[in-house]
Amino acid sequence: MRSQRAGINESAAVAAAYRLADRSTAVGLARSLRAETRELLVCGCRRPRRLVEAVIASGDRELQVALARNAGLCTPRQRLRLARLGVPDVGRALYAAERWSRTGCRDKIRAAVLAAADPADPAWRAPGGLVAMLLGETHPTELAAAIRAPFPDLALHALRHCGRDLPLPILLWAARTLHAHGGPERLTALAELVDEEGGLGHPGLVALLRRAVDAESGAGGGSVASLLAGDPSPTDELLHAVRLHGVGEMTADVPPDWERVRSEHTRHPFTAGDLTHLNRWPGCPPDLAVEGLRRDPRTALVQGTGPLPLSALTGPAAEPARSYVPRVLERGLREGWLSAERLFTEVAPAGDVIGCLPQGDELVGKAVRELTAPLGDDPAAWLALYRRINRFEGTATELVAAARADATGRRGPAPSWPRATGPAFPCREPEGARALFQRLFAYAEEDVQEALVPHLDLRAVQHLLVFGTPSPRLRERITAVHGRAAQVAHASRWDLPGEIVEELLDLDYPEVNEKLYLYGAIAREERERILAGRGRDGGSVPVTDGLLGALGWIDLRHHRTWVSAGLLSGDPRVLRVVLGRIRTHTEAGRLRVLIRLWERHGPEAVGSLMAEGEFPGRTGGARHPLPAATHKSVAKALAAPDGLALLRDRLAAEEDPVRVVALLRRTAAGPVAERVRHLAEEGTALPWPQLLEAHAADPLPVQLLRALAQQPDCPRPLLLAALGAGPVRRLDDAPWLVAAIEAGRLTPDDIFRHCGPAAEAVSLLAGVHSHWPTAEAASWGPLLREARALTRSHLGTSQEAWTRAARLLPAFPGTLPALLTAAAADSTPD
C-alpha cells in the first residue's frame, strides 16, 4: 500500500496533467489513468475543473460514482448532467451527496435523478440502492424530491411524510404522476393514505381522489386528468420550498400571490421562521410579518430582511429581543420603510433612536436638521442636549425641547464641554453620549457646526476628524480654533486615509510626527526621516521626548523596523536607544552608523557614544553594543586629524566587492541567507557585477544563490542559476521564487526549463499543490496558459505520452523538458 504522502504526490501529478491538458486529452486521461483519477477524486489535494468534465464525458461508471460522491466539485449544471445519466449507482451517490449541498439546487437535482430512472432496471431497487434507501427515510427534506418518483411505492411513501406541507396543486401534480406510473390501484392507495392521515390538511382531497378512481373505472363522470388538473404556480413552488428548507426564491418580476400565501397559512400555519422568510418580498401582509415577530422575536429581528410595522417594533411583541430592535430601525431608515420623523416623535428613549441613525442618508439628514432646528447655533442648547442625551427617557423631539428650555435665559460665561477630555491614542470610536452627539452633529448645517467648534473638547474634535467627514471649510475652522492640538489628535489611527496622512506629514510638526510614527501607517522612509530629524521641506524637525521614550518599549517582535529605522539617524539620543535594543550584524553597518553621527554632530558625539556606559534596554554592566573591533577603528579615527575620512576608508574596505564576494563564498550554507539579508538591511550594496563574474568563473554554492535570489534587485542570470542549482523546495523557496515570478523577473518558460524536480515545476506552474500560493490568483492566469502551451508543444496529442508523463512526474529528478522528452520517447504505458 502506498503511503499517504506518496498518494498525495501522485494525485497532484495527475491533477497537473488534467490542468495542463486540453479537453479531448483530458477525457483520454480519465480512461488511461483510471485508478489514479479515482484516487484524485477522493484525495485532499486541489482538483482542476477540467477533471469533472473529463469524468462525465468518459462514460466510466466507477469514476462517475466517485465524482457523484464528491459532488461539491461540480457546478449545479454538471450535477444535473450526472443526474440525467440515469445510472443507478451514480444516481444514488448523487442523491446522498446533495444532502450537503449549499447551492439551493438540491431538490431539482434529486428530482432529475429520479426522473431519469428506469423503473424496469432492477438495480434501482437492489438492496442498498436508491429506492431501498429512500423507503427507509422519514424526514421530509430527504423525500421531497420523491413525490413524483417513477416508483409508485416510493412516491406513496414520500407523500405520506411530505403531503401535509404540500400546497394542493403540487399534491395533485404528484397524484397525476402516481397514476401515470401505478394506475388506479396506486391512486386508490393514495386516497386511503390521505384518509388515514386525516386528509393531510386538505379538506375534500379524499373525496376528490376517489372520484378520480371512479372516473378511471367509468363509474363516475370526468377523467383523472380533469379531476386532478392544476399546475403549481410559482407561489406554490415558493411555499413548498419555504416549508421544506426555510428558503425559497421567486423571479424578480413575479411577486408572490399573497392571497394564496394567506390561504395556505390558514390551512397549515407556517412556522415563525417561514413567516420571517416570506416577509422579505414586497407586499407581505403586515399581520403575517408581525405574527412571525411575535412567535420568534429574535429570529425576526436578527435574520429578517423585510419591513416590520413601527408599532410592532416598539410594542410587546419585540420586547423579548429588545436589544436587536435598533439595528432593525437603522435598516428601516436606510431602506426607506421607516421615517425618521416618526421615530423622533413616537419612539423612546431618544438615545436608541439617535443611535440607529444611518450615516450619509439625505432623507435622514433632512429630518435631523428639522429635529435640531430649535437648537439653532446656540452652543448652550447643544451642550445641554449632550448632557441629557444618554439618560433621557422621552422621545428625540422631547429631548430637543428640554435642551432648548435648559439654555433659555442662560447667562454667564461661554458654555464649555462637560467633563472635557483630551484625545486618546490610539483613537477609538466614540461610545455613549459622545457617539450620539456625533450622529446629530454630522447632519447639522455647516454654519451650526462651525459655531459649535470652539465649545468641543479635544476628544470630540478627534472623533469628528478621525471618524467623521468634515468639509474642508470645517477642518479649517477646527484648526483655526484648536490649533496644533487638533492636528496632533487627528494623527491617531493606522487606518487614516492616505491623503490625510500626507497632509499631516507635510506639516512637519514634531508632535504630529510622533503620533503618526506610533499610531499611523507610514512608510519606512518616513520613519527614517522622522528619526533623523529632517523635515519634508528640508528643514530640521526635532525628535520629541515622547517618541524617544517610545523607542524603548516598542515590541520588537512585531515592529523591529520601527526601531531599526533610527540606525542612520545621526542623532545621538536616538542612537543611544536604538543600539541598546537592536543588534548590528555587520562592521560596515556599524561604521555607517558612526559616520552619519560624525557628519551631523562631529567627533565629540561619536566619542561620547563610544564611551557611553548605559543604554536603555540593557542591564547594568552589560558590554557596549558595539564590538571591540569597532572601538579600535573609532579610536584611531578620533586620534587622527582626518578621522572622518579614515572611517570612510575603513567602510570602503569593508564593502570592497572582492572582499564581500569572498565573505559570502566562505559563509556556511546555514547562515548564508541571514548574512546576505544583514548586509542588505544595514546598507551594503551587494556587488552584483562581481558576483556575476565570480559565478561565471566558479559557480556559487546553491544556498548562496538562493539567498541572493531573495533580494529584489538580484540580476536575472543569478536568478536562473538559483532556479537550476538544485532541487526546489516549496517551504524554503516559495518566498523568493513566487516574488520573482510576480515581478516578472522570472517567466513561465524559465520555470519550465530550469526548475527541478519536475513535480515542483508543474506544481508551481499549474497550481496543483496548496503549498504554492499561486494557483487561484487571477494574475497567474497567463502563467497557466503559457505552461499549457509549453507542455502541449512537447507532448502533442499522444495519449500514451501524457499518461507516461503523469506517471513519471512524482519521482522524476530532472527538469520538465527532460521528463517530457522521456515521456514522448517511450510512450508505452506501464
Buried (B, 14 or more C-beta within 10 A) or exposed (E): EEEEEEBBBBBBBBBBBBBBBEEEBBBBBBBBBBEBBBBBBEBEBBBBEBBBBBBBBBEBEBBBBBBBBBBEBBEBEBBBBBBBBBBBBBBBBBBBBBEEBEBEBBBBBBBBBBBBBEBEEEBBBBEEBBBBBBBEBEEBBBBBBBBBBBBBBBBBBBBBBBBBBBBBBBBBBBBBBBBBBBEBEBBBBBBBBBBEBEBBBBEEBBEBBBBBBBBBEEEBEEEBEEBBEBEBBBBBBBBBBBBBBBEBEBEEEEBBBBEBBEEBBEEBEBBBBBBBBBBBBEEBBEEBBBBBBBBBBBBBBEEBEBBBBBEBBBEEBBEEBEEBBBEBBBBBBBEEBBBBBEBBBBBBBBBBBBBBBBBEBEBBBEBBBEBBEBBBBBBBBBBBBBBBBBEBEEBBBBBBBBBBEBBEEEEEEEBEBEEEEEBBBBBEEBEEBBBBBBBBBBBBBEEBBBBBBBBBBBBBBBBBBBBBEBEEEBBEBBBEBBEEBBBBBBBBBEEBEEEBBEBBBEBBBBBBBBBBBBBBEBEEEBBBBBBBBBBBEEEEBEBBEBBBEBBBEBEEEEEEBBBBBBBBBBBBBBBBBBBBBBEBBBBBBBBBBBBBBBEBBEBEBBBEBBEBEEBBBBEEEEEBBBEEEBEEBBEEBBEEEEBBEBBBEBBEEBBBBEBBBEBBBEBEEEEBBEBBBBBBBBBBEBBBEBBBEBBEEEEBBBBBBBBBBBBEEBBEEBBBBBBBBBEBEBEEBBEBBBBBBBEEBBBBEBBBBBBBBBBBBBBBBBBBBEEBEBBEEEEBEEBBEBBBEBBBEBBEEBBBBBBBBBBBBBEBEBBBBBBBBBBBEEBEEE
